[in-house]
């Protein structure tokens, strides 16, 4: 992938040597240069993405659960130092990428982002710190390898730490998010350190929700010195809902096992951290039982992994010092089990996310290069034409452009109406959901002691399983599979008809490829994306539910992120499932019968919320297809406009000698471009 992108970069860089502006008087030459500059920047960004973010990992857990400490260690950026404290007694100190403290400190989302070594910023050593302040879209550069006090100043709200911000003007601003760019990395993974939900700054929740949608997997961290309990329950429940409906794996980690490495029971020699792991696994199995007859993918075969970033850092320090203690260092590194955790993440890259990642980048690069290649092929064929044919073609080009410009506004309206019809067919399948939930759960709820956490978790887990199972077995997923296929085929047909009406047999002999499904699946650029509120408005019309209600459900489920709707990988995204918030009805003083009654009544609300989320998710995905169709038509209009300019330039300067020279220069360049597109196309198909 990286070789192909390097090839693409070289190909674009070589275009100026063709002297196209000197060969053809092109009024849009300035715009052309700007496009080329933008294209080269895009390829560079794709190169960084290809090499660094094969997987996006969201680290979640309670405050002081060890997320920040663990993230630095995974990239081998946790350093051990032996120091003498104020009492004169030797002590240990660990310096990582992100600030860690035993109390609640992290105030904003932080991300460690691997980048190419040739990035414009110096991301060597412990990386380059940059921040984005609330209300700003641009990032502000801070420093390379900043000291821990500076990192703490930008990632916390502690007034005593904020004073260490390097710029005085920064001390009065709220940090929205922090990034550490890292050119020397172990895992090609973007690692999100996410704070708990319910931040004092709404922008932090917004960014965290976006990270949940972007993440390929999650790492839940908890300390070895205590077992998971009520304080972790809400987060674990949210993870469960998200996993069931998106399929994203969860990696369970008990960290800090070095702090609980004492033997409590001499009969079995089991140390404290091993007991913690056992109890935490019992909690997961008891609260979130396996689906009937199926393996439990939520906690997997092994459940929690016990690790010690501190042991690994200390072991590496011993090994580096030598002094005959290399074997001891190796023992500490092995006991830390950090390589086991890295192996799990590497396996996810090799077996799934990495392949999907390569396919996406290949399609985006192919779309970019194909667009440029099409223009150059047109220029080549124009240069080959005799002048009389060129004049006739120029007239035909203008007619075709006029037809296309007239058709574009109608396409969105036509496809939008078609989408609503397909969505209504899915919506009708939800009519039996409330009755299904009541039939399956009313008896279980009446028999359960919902005042006990484990019983409540068990019922909630069963509800989520039933919703997912019902969507798969009773129709919505199956119906949408069929409806989405029909919609995609109809969209492709519509685009081809419009382009066919405006592009019959190309008299210039251009060999532009027909629009295919893969081109429609490429995400639309920011300019053409439909806003979240527009999608919500469409769904409101289909479901007959007020827009504020749909907006509220989407927000509660973490779907809305900025101006664009964030759609997770699974169509039946966790509605949280918003009904999980039925716990707000669960007061400690409620009588058990009243509590059971509230849970039973909430099933109707759960069915509606799930329906809204399902329809919202499929509508957002389908709307993205419409946006992309509009972009393809607009791009073809731009191509026709440029082609008209090329033809007019050729008519204005009928110098056959210069045109022959242009053919000589362009022909091998276009052939190279065709080979490059073929390579990108092969990559896109191989790793789909």
N, C-alpha and C positions, 0 to 999 in steps of 0.2 A: 504494500500500500504506500509506504513512504517512498519507495523507488518510483512508483507511478506519479506521485505528487511532485517529486523532484523533477521528473520528466515534464510534467505540466508547467512547472515554474520556468524551466529552461525554454520550453516552447513559447510561452508568452514573452519571455525576455528577449527572444530572438526576433520577434515580429518587427520592432523598429528598424532592424537592419534591412528589411525588405523595401524600405523607402516608399511606402504606399501613398503617402501624402504627395510625394513628388511625382508619382506616376499617374495619379488621378486627382483632379481638382474636386475635392470633396468639401462641401460647405460645413459639414458636421465634423470636420477633422478635430476640432478642439474637444468636442464631446467624446469622440473616439478615443483620444488620449486619456481622458478622464476614466472611461470605461476600463481601459487596459490597466491603468494604475489601480483601480478598485479591484479588478479581477486578480491581479498579482497579490494584493493584500488578502483577498479571500483564500487563495491557494495557500498562502503562508499560514493563515488561521487554521485551515484544514490540516496542514502538516502538523501543527501543534496538537490539534485534537486527535489526529491519527496516532501520535506517539505517546500521548500523555493520559488520555481519559478513556481507556478501553473499558473502564467500569466506574460508575459513580456510587460511592458507598456513603450512606447516611448513618452517622453514629448518634444514637439516642440513648437516653438513660437519665436517671435522676441527677440532681446537682451533686457535684463532687463524686461522681460514680467512676471517674477515671478515664473519660472519653479523650480529653485533651492530651493527657499523659500517653495514652495508648496510640493516638494518631502519630505523634512524633516518633514513637518507638517503631511503628510499622515501617516507616521510611528510614530507619536506622539513624534518626536524628535526635535520639535521647542520649545524652552524655553524662557519665558518672564522674563526680569530682570528690576527692577526699579533702575535707577541710577541718580546721580547728575552730570550734565555736568559742564564744566569749568565756566559757568556763574552763577553757583549755583542754577540753575532752574532744577527741576526734569524732567527727560526724560525717554523714553522707549528704551530698547535694546532687540533684539531677537537673539538668538543663535541657528542655525540649523545645519544640517549635512554638507551641502555644503555652500560655500561662496556666499553671495548675495550682490550686490552693485547696486546703481542707474545708473552707467555708464556701458559701454561695458567692461566686464571683463572675462567672461568664454572663455577659449581658447582651451579646449579639452573636449572630451566626458567624462562624469562621470556617474557611475552607483552605485546605492545602492542595495546590494545583500543580502537578508536574508540567514542565514546559521544556521545549528544546533548549539546548545549551546556547544556541545562537540568537536567543531572544534579545530584544533591544535593552532589556533591563538585566542587571547583574543578579541572577537568581542562583548563584553558586553558594557553597557552604550551607548556612542555615536558611537560605532563601531570601526572597525580596518581599518585604511587607508593603502592602498597599491597602487603602481603605476607601469605602464609599460612604459619604455622609447622607443622612436622611434628607430627602428633597432634591438630591443631585443624581444625575445619571452617570456622570463621569467618575472615574477612579482617581484618587490622589496618591501619588507615590510617596512612600515614607523613607525606607532605607533598606540596604542589604544587611542581612544578619543582625537585626536589631537586638539589643540586650533585652533580657526578660522583662525589665521594668518598663521598657517602651512598648513591648507587645501587650503587657498587662494594661498599660494606660489606654490603649485603643480598643481592647476587648472587654473591658469592665466598666462599670458605672461608679466604682469606688472613687470618691472625690480625692482621697489621698494619693491615688494612682494617676488620676487624670492629669495632675500637675507635670507628669513626666512626658506628656505629649510634646513632640519635637517642635511643633509650630504653635505659638500662643493662640492663634486664631482657631485652632482645632479644639481648644479646651472648652469652648462654649457651644460646640456642635454635638449632635447626637450621631454616633456611628451606626449606620444601617447594617453593614457587613464588612468583614475583613477577609483578605486573601493573602496567603503566603505562596508565592511562585517559587517552585523548586526545580532546578535543572539537574541536580544530583539526587535521583530518587531510586528506590528499590522496587516499589510497586507502581506500574503504570495506571494509577487510580486516582480519581478526584475524591478526596476525603472530606466530608461535611461534618463539622462539629456543631450540632444543633442544640440550642437551649430548649428548656421545657416550654410547653404551650402555655399561653396566657401571659405573655410578656407585657410589661408596662408600656412598651413601644409597639404599636400595631404593625409597624414596618417589619419588625423582627418576626412576628407570626406570619406575615405575608411571604417573607423570604424563606422561612422554614417550610411553609406549605409548598412552595415551588420546589424546594429541595426534595420533599417527599415525593412529588410527582416525577422529578428527574432521576431519582435514585434507582439503580438497578438492584440493589439489595440493601439490607439494614444490618447494623451491628448494634445489638442491645448490650450495654455494659452495666455491671453491678459490682460492688466491692465484695471481696472474699470475707470481710469482717462482719458481714450481716447478710441475712437471707432476704430475698424479695418478699414484699408484703403489700399492705394496703397502699403505701405511698407510690408503688410502681404499678398498681393495678390499672389505672386509667390509661397509662401509656401502653402497657402490654395489650390491653383490650383494643386500643386503636391499631396497634401493629397487627393483631390477629385479623381484624376486619379488613385491613389493607392487604394483608397476605392472601386471605381467602378469595378476594375479588380481583386482585391484580396478578397473583402468582409469584410475586417477588419473594425471594428467600430471605430468611432471618438467620443471622449468625449470633448465637448466644455466648456471651463472654463473662466469666467471673475473673476480674482483674485484681491485681494486688495480692496474689496468693502468698507472696513473701511475707506479708504482714499477718498471715494466719497459718503459718507453717509450724504449728505446735500440735503435739499429740495429746488428745484428751482421753481417749479410750485405749488403755494398754492392752485390752483383750484382742483388738483387731489392728492396732498400730495405725489407725486411720487418723490423718492430721485434720485440723480444723477446717482448712479450705476444702478438703474433699467432702467433708460432711455438709458444708455449705452448698457445694455443687449438687450433691445428692438431694438435699432438701429443695433446692431451686428446681431441679428436674421433676421432683414429685409435685411441686406446685403447678408446673406447666401441664403435666399429664392429668392432674386432677381437675384443673380449672378449664382446660381446653382439650377435651377428649378427642380421640381419633374419629373421623367420619366412619360410619358403618361399613365395615369390610374394606377399608382403604387405609394405607399408611398415613401417618400424621406428618404432613410436610411442614407444619408450622414450627415444630421444634426438632424435626429430623430424627435420625437414628440415635444420635449421641447427646443431643441437648447442649448443655453448657460446656464450654471449654475453659479450663482454668489456666490463666497465663500470668506471667510476671515480667512486665517491661523492665522493672528495676533489676531483676536478676540478669537479664540479657545484657543490659548496659554495663553492669558490674563485671559480668563475664568477659565482655569485649575489652573492658579496661584492663583486667588481669592479663588477658592474652596479649594485648598490645605492649604491656610493661615487660613481659618476659619474666626474668628472675626465677625461672623454673616453675612458674605457676600456670603455665599454659593449660595443663590438664585440668586444673581447678576451674579456669575460665571456661573451658569447653563444657564442664559439668554444669556450671551455672547457666550457660546458654541453652543446653539441652533441657534442663529442668524448667526453664522459663516457658517452654512450649510456644514461643512466639513464631517459630517456623511452621508449626502446625496451623496456626491461624493464617499466616501468609499463604500456606498451601491451599487452604480452603478458598481464599480470595482468588488466587491464581487459577484454581480449577473453574471458578465461575467465569473468568475471563476466557479461558481456553474452550470451554464447552458451550458458552451461550452468548453472554453480553459482548464479548470481543468480536464475534462473527457478525452480530447485528450491527455493531458499531462500524465495522469496516464496510458493510453493505451501504449504510446510510451515507458515509463520507464519500464512497465511490460514486453513488448516484448524484450527490451534490456536485462533485468535481466534474462528472461526465456532463451534467446539464450545463455547467459553465463553459467548458471547452467546446461542447457541441454547438452552443450558441455562436461562439466566435468562429468556429470552423465553417458553419453554414454561411456566414457573411463573407468569409474569404473565398469559399467555393463559388459563391455568386459573383464576386469580383473577378475571379479567374475565368469563369464562363463568359462574363461580360466582355472581358478583354479579348476573348476568342471570336466574338461575333462580328460579322460585317456590319457596316454602319446602317444600311437600310433595314436590316432586321432589328438593330438596336433601337431605331426610331419607333418601329411598330411595337416593340416590347415595352418601351417607355409608356406609350399610351395605354397598353393593356395593364401595366403595373398600377397606374393611377386609378383605373376602373376597379381593380381588385382591392386596392387599399380603401377606396370609398365604400365598397360592399362590406368589408371587414369592420370598418369603423361604425357602420350602421347596425351591424349584427351584434357587436359586443354588449351594448346595454341590455339587449333582450335576453342574452344567454343567462346572466345571473338571475333574472326574474324567472325564466323558464326552469332553470335547475332548482331554484329555491322552492318553487311550487311543487316540483317533482319530489324533492326531499320531504316536504311536509306530508305528501301522500304516502311515501314509504314509511315515514315515522309513525303515522297514524295506524298503519297495519301492525306495527310492533306494539303500540300503546294499547290496542284492543286486547292483546294477550295477557295483560295484567289484571283483567277483571276478576279472575278467580283467585288472586293472591291472598286477599284478606281472609277468605274462607279457609284456604289451605293452611295459613298460619294458625288460625284458631283451632282447626281440626287436629293439627300436630302438637300444639303447645299448650292449649288451655288446661288439659289434664295434668301435664307436667308442672305447669306453674302452680296449680292448686295444691299439688303434692309437695312442692319444694318449700324449704325454709329460706325465704329470700333475705332474711336478716343476716344469714351467713354468707361471707364473701365467696367461698368456694361454690356454694349452691347457685348464687347469682351469676357467677362467672360461667358455670356449666350451662345454665339456661341461655345466657346471652350467646355463648359459643354455638349452641344448638340452633338458635335463631339465625345466626349468620350463615351457618351451614345450609339451613333450609332455604334461605333466600337464594343462595348461589345454586343449590341443587335444583330449586324450582325454576330458576331462569334457564338452566341447561335442559331440564327434563320436560317442562311444561310449555315451552314454546318461545319465549322472547329471544334467547340467544340463537336458536335455530331459525326463527323467522327473520331476525336481523341479518344472519349470515346470508340468507337468500335475498332479502331486500337490499342489503348493501352491495351484493354482487350485481343485482339489476341496476341499482343506482349508478354504480361505477361504470358499468357497460353503457348505460344511457348517457352519462356524462362524456365518456370517450367518444361515443357516436356523435353526440352534439358538436363536440369540438372538431371532430374530423369533417363533419358536414360543413361547418362554417369555413374551415380551412380549405376544404375541397371546393366549395363554391367560389372561394377567392383565389384558389391556387389549382387550376386544372393542370393539364400537361404543361410543365414549366418549359417555356420556349427557350429559356436560357440554358436548359440542360442541367440545372442545379439538381443535386442528388440529396436534398434534405430528407432525413428519415421521417417516416410517418410518426405521429404522436402515438405512444403506447401507454399501457397501464403504469409502467414504472415511472414515466415522466409525470403522470398525474399524482403519483404517491410522494414525489419530492415535496417537502414542506414549502409552502409559499413564502415569499420574502415578506418582511415586515410591512412593506408598503401596501400589500394586497390582503393582509389578514383582516378578517372580520373581528370586531370587538366582542368581548364577553357579553356585554349587555344586549347586543344585537342577537346573539345566539339564544340568550335567556328569553328575549322577547318572542323569538320564533317558537321556542318550546312552550312558552305560556299559551300561545295561540293553539298549539296542537293539543295540550292537556286540558285547556280550559281553566287554568289556575292563574291567579293574578301574578304579575311579574314580581312584586315585592316578596311574595311567598317563595317563588322559585329561586330568587336571588338569595333569600335567607337560607334555604336548604343547601344551595351550592356553596355558600360561604361557610356554613357549619361543617360541610364535608371537606373543606379545604380545597375546593375546585378552583376558586377565583384567585388569580395571582396577577395583580397589576391589570392592565387593560386587556390582556389576552386570557382566554379560558385555558387553564392548565389541565389537559386531559391525560390521565394516567394510562399505563400500558393496557390494563384490563378494562373492557367495556363496562363491566358491572362493578365499577369502582366502589370501594367501601363507602357506603352512605354513612358510615361511622358507627354502625350504620346509624344515621342521625337518630334513630329511635334509641340507640344506646344511651342517649341523653335522658331516657326515661328515668334514669337514676336520680334526676332532679326531683322526681316525685317521691323519692325514697327518703323520707325523714326518719330519724332515729326513734321518734315518738309514735310513728304510724303503727296502728295495729296490723298484725300479719295479714288478716283478711283484706284490709283496705289496701295494703301494699300489693297483694296478689291481684286484686281487682284493677289497680292502676296499671300493672304490667299487662294484664289481658287487654285492657282498653287501648293500651299503647300500640297493640299489634296493627290496628287499622291505620294509625299514623305511620307506623313503620312501613307498611305496604305502599302508602302514598309517597313517602320520602324515597323509598327504593326505586319506585317507578320514575320519579322526577330525575334522580341521579342517573339512572340507566338511559333514559331518553335524552338527557342533557349531554351525556358522554358520547352517545352515538351521533347526535346532531352536531356536536363540535367537530368530531372526526370527519363527518360528511361535509360540513361547511368548509373545512380545510381543503377538501377536494374541489369544491366550487371556486374557492379563492385561487387555487392553483390553476384551474381551467381558465379563469379570467386573466391570470398572469401569462399563461401560454399564448392566449389570443393577443394580448397587448404586446408581447414580445414579437409575435409574427407581424403585427402592425408596424413595429419599429423596424423590423427587418425589411419590410416592403418599402418603408420610407427611405431607408438607407440605400436600398437597391435602386430606387428612383433617382436618388442623388448620383449614384454610380453611373447609371445610364446617361443622365444628363451631362455628367462630367465627360463621359466618353464621346458624346455627340459634340460637346463644345471644343474638345481637343482631339480631333481625329488624326492622331499621330500613330500610324501603324507600327513604326519602328519601336517606339516606346512601349506600345502595347505588347509587342512580341517579347520585349525584354521583361515586361511584367509577368508574362506567362512563364518564362524561364525561371524567374525568382519564386513565383507563387506555387508552381506545380509540385516541386518536392516538399515544400513547406506544408501544403495541404495533405499530401500523402502521409507525412509524419503525423499530422494531426489526426488523420483517420486511424492510424495504428494506435495512437494514444487513446482515442475514444474506445476503440475495440478492447484495449487492455482494461480500462476502467469499467467497461460493460461486463467483462469477464469477472472482475473482482466483485462487482455488485451482485451478479448472479450466483457466484460460487459460495458466498457467505450469507445468503439471504436467510 
